[in-house]
Amino acid sequence: MERLNDCVAVVAGGTGSVGEGVVRSLVRDGATVVVPYRNDAKRQRLEEYVQDVAGDPADGKGQLVCMPAEIGNIDSMNVFRQELLDRFGRVDLGVACLGSWYYGYSLHNMPVEHWDQVINDNLKTHFICVRTLVSLMHERHTGVYVMINGGAAELIAPEIGAVSISAAAQLMTARVLKQEARGTDIRIHSLMVYNPVKTRDRKTEIVDDWLSAEEVGGYIGGLYAGSVPRINKTIHRLYTRSSLPQ
Ligand SMILES: NC(=O)c1ccc[n+]([C@@H]2O[C@H](COP(=O)([O-])OP(=O)(O)OC[C@H]3O[C@@H](n4cnc5c(N)ncnc54)[C@H](OP(=O)(O)O)[C@@H]3O)[C@@H](O)[C@H]2O)c1
């Protein structure tokens, strides 16, 4: 377990099923974790979920700070960015754990509005988070940015093609960001999680060896601290608990 007491982290998608576990893990390990949220009920659910591990940073405890923001909207995220700077002065760790699943049509007859929705949720949100968070890291030439991705980026299945296409583009986004960060101390990682994640919402058909959302968060803490293997690699692939990179 890493101690992250000096870390100011932002988890975009922290109200989601993987994101909430990442938030809990980072708060438990002492980080200040800022989550932009758009849904008040989900904010409250997240706050309740981390309550037992949060505390006063003066006592070395982690804290959760939720700020209203619409991740798909650059104007809203510019306001978020300024508030983040006013309150904390920087972001050390950015995590983008975003997206929506889609199952429906083959590409040749997929309604355009479905396509627009998938691209908006799974790609445009990432671009806006890059504009919001990676730009702040470039101002200080330092920071760690982690984009959570799934096996869909490299596996093809019919009727979910738009998810695979946006996930592959998300993977390329991380590789582009890495090139654009050359000459700085900014590290960019794409964390590819291949199996389903054990989340609070997943009630059935759970395989014990799958990673939990908190374990994904623990790995991100290790990426931030530089304590996981192959730290200079952009792409980190995670499969099961028993096959975690050693
Ligand atoms: N779940 C798994 O088993 C699993 C396995 C491997 C990899 N992954 C990867 O983990 C990542 C997150 O997946 P998840 O299962 O946690 O998804 P999720 O539960 O649906 O959460 C997605 C998050 O993204 C946010 N979001 C989506 N579209 C948005 C938009 N247009 N504007 C603002 N916020 C938006 C959601 O906000 P709201 O909370 O406001 O809706 C939510 O916080 C994905 O990259 C996925 O590929 C998941």
Ligand as a Chemical Component Dictionary entry (heavy atoms), coordinates in Angstrom:
data_LIG
# 
_chem_comp.id                   LIG 
_chem_comp.type                 NON-POLYMER 
_chem_comp.pdbx_formal_charge   0 
_chem_comp.three_letter_code    LIG 
# 
loop_
_chem_comp_atom.comp_id 
_chem_comp_atom.atom_id 
_chem_comp_atom.alt_atom_id 
_chem_comp_atom.type_symbol 
_chem_comp_atom.charge 
_chem_comp_atom.model_Cartn_x 
_chem_comp_atom.model_Cartn_y 
_chem_comp_atom.model_Cartn_z 
_chem_comp_atom.pdbx_ordinal 
LIG N1  N1  N 0  -16.898 -2.329 -15.212 1  
LIG C1  C1  C 0  -15.988 -3.238 -15.582 2  
LIG O1  O1  O 0  -16.102 -4.441 -15.296 3  
LIG C2  C2  C 0  -14.772 -2.793 -16.370 4  
LIG C3  C3  C 0  -13.826 -3.774 -16.754 5  
LIG C4  C4  C 0  -12.701 -3.389 -17.452 6  
LIG C5  C5  C 0  -12.525 -2.042 -17.783 7  
LIG N2  N2  N 1  -13.472 -1.125 -17.424 8  
LIG C6  C6  C 0  -13.251 0.268  -17.827 9  
LIG O2  O2  O 0  -13.470 1.150  -16.754 10 
LIG C7  C7  C 0  -13.941 2.400  -17.243 11 
LIG C8  C8  C 0  -15.188 2.820  -16.469 12 
LIG O3  O3  O 0  -16.154 1.801  -16.606 13 
LIG P1  P1  P 0  -17.337 1.619  -15.526 14 
LIG O4  O4  O 0  -17.780 0.207  -15.632 15 
LIG O5  O5  O -1 -16.932 2.151  -14.206 16 
LIG O6  O6  O 0  -18.451 2.561  -16.143 17 
LIG P2  P2  P 0  -19.671 3.298  -15.386 18 
LIG O7  O7  O 0  -20.028 2.608  -14.132 19 
LIG O8  O8  O 0  -20.724 3.461  -16.418 20 
LIG O9  O9  O 0  -19.058 4.731  -15.020 21 
LIG C9  C9  C 0  -18.707 5.609  -16.037 22 
LIG C10 C10 C 0  -18.384 6.961  -15.464 23 
LIG O10 O10 O 0  -18.224 7.877  -16.573 24 
LIG C11 C11 C 0  -19.098 8.990  -16.382 25 
LIG N3  N3  N 0  -19.569 9.461  -17.695 26 
LIG C12 C12 C 0  -19.892 8.703  -18.766 27 
LIG N4  N4  N 0  -20.299 9.500  -19.775 28 
LIG C13 C13 C 0  -20.221 10.764 -19.314 29 
LIG C14 C14 C 0  -20.517 12.040 -19.876 30 
LIG N5  N5  N 0  -20.955 12.166 -21.139 31 
LIG N6  N6  N 0  -20.312 13.142 -19.127 32 
LIG C15 C15 C 0  -19.856 13.019 -17.844 33 
LIG N7  N7  N 0  -19.568 11.841 -17.242 34 
LIG C16 C16 C 0  -19.750 10.741 -17.984 35 
LIG C17 C17 C 0  -20.227 8.489  -15.519 36 
LIG O11 O11 O 0  -20.808 9.583  -14.849 37 
LIG P3  P3  P 0  -22.153 9.390  -13.954 38 
LIG O12 O12 O 0  -21.695 8.658  -12.726 39 
LIG O13 O13 O 0  -22.577 10.771 -13.684 40 
LIG O14 O14 O 0  -23.089 8.608  -14.805 41 
LIG C18 C18 C 0  -19.500 7.524  -14.590 42 
LIG O15 O15 O 0  -18.928 8.239  -13.506 43 
LIG C19 C19 C 0  -14.174 2.203  -18.744 44 
LIG O16 O16 O 0  -13.049 2.675  -19.456 45 
LIG C20 C20 C 0  -14.245 0.695  -18.892 46 
LIG O17 O17 O 0  -13.820 0.242  -20.172 47 
LIG C21 C21 C 0  -14.585 -1.470 -16.735 48 
# 
loop_
_chem_comp_bond.comp_id 
_chem_comp_bond.atom_id_1 
_chem_comp_bond.atom_id_2 
_chem_comp_bond.value_order 
_chem_comp_bond.pdbx_ordinal 
LIG N1  C1  SING 1  
LIG C1  O1  DOUB 2  
LIG C1  C2  SING 3  
LIG C2  C3  SING 4  
LIG C2  C21 DOUB 5  
LIG C3  C4  DOUB 6  
LIG C4  C5  SING 7  
LIG C5  N2  DOUB 8  
LIG N2  C6  SING 9  
LIG N2  C21 SING 10 
LIG C6  O2  SING 11 
LIG C6  C20 SING 12 
LIG O2  C7  SING 13 
LIG C7  C8  SING 14 
LIG C7  C19 SING 15 
LIG C8  O3  SING 16 
LIG O3  P1  SING 17 
LIG P1  O4  DOUB 18 
LIG P1  O5  SING 19 
LIG P1  O6  SING 20 
LIG O6  P2  SING 21 
LIG P2  O7  DOUB 22 
LIG P2  O8  SING 23 
LIG P2  O9  SING 24 
LIG O9  C9  SING 25 
LIG C9  C10 SING 26 
LIG C10 O10 SING 27 
LIG C10 C18 SING 28 
LIG O10 C11 SING 29 
LIG C11 N3  SING 30 
LIG C11 C17 SING 31 
LIG N3  C12 SING 32 
LIG N3  C16 SING 33 
LIG C12 N4  DOUB 34 
LIG N4  C13 SING 35 
LIG C13 C14 SING 36 
LIG C13 C16 DOUB 37 
LIG C14 N5  SING 38 
LIG C14 N6  DOUB 39 
LIG N6  C15 SING 40 
LIG C15 N7  DOUB 41 
LIG N7  C16 SING 42 
LIG C17 O11 SING 43 
LIG C17 C18 SING 44 
LIG O11 P3  SING 45 
LIG P3  O12 DOUB 46 
LIG P3  O13 SING 47 
LIG P3  O14 SING 48 
LIG C18 O15 SING 49 
LIG C19 O16 SING 50 
LIG C19 C20 SING 51 
LIG C20 O17 SING 52 
# 
